[in-house]
């Protein structure tokens, strides 16, 4: 869960205090996060429902999961 700041268009992660700019592909602007938030391409269908157009464009989960061991 994240907190949205409407005036700055930032998302704040309450767990680790990372901040993301939703107007710039959820780029990291502060915090321990090592990469932007994963993006899920969505659209609105004719009935007004949100529909995913494909899978996430990036890996979902903490960036440390991507480390080589």
N, C-alpha and C positions, 0 to 999 in steps of 0.2 A: 504494500500500500504506500502511496506517496501523497504528499500535500502539494496542491497547485497554487502558485502565487499569480493571481490574475494580472496584477500590475506589471510584473516583470516577465511573465510567461515562463517561469521556472518551475520545475518539479523538485521537491525536496524529499529525499529519502530519510524517513525518521529513524531508521536503524543505524546508519553510518554517517548521516548528514551530507552525503554527496548531493550536489545540485546539478540539474540538467536543463538546458535551454531547449524548450519544445519548439521554438520558432527556427531552430537551426539543427534539425535532425537529432534532437536530444543529446547534443554535444555536452560533455562534462565541462562545467564551469567552476566546480569546486569539489574537493573531497577525495576520499581514497579510491573512488571508482576509476578504473583504468581504461574504460572505453565507453562510448555512447550507449544508450539503451537500445535494445534490439527493436527493429521497426517491423510492423505487420501492416502490409498494404491492405487498406480497406476501402470500400465504396458503400454507397447507400443505394439499395435496390428500389424498384418502382413502388414498393409498399412502405418504404421508409425504414427498412431494416438495415443494420450494418452487416456487411458481408465481407469476409476475408477473400482477397483476390489471389493470394498464394500463401505459402508458408512464411515464417519469419525470414528476413533477409540476412540476419546475423545469428550466431549462436545465442541461445537463451541460457542465462545462468551466470554465476560469477566468473570473471575473467580468469581466475586462478585455475578453473577447470580445464583451461586450454593449455596450461603449462606442460612442457615435456618433462617426463620424470627420469 
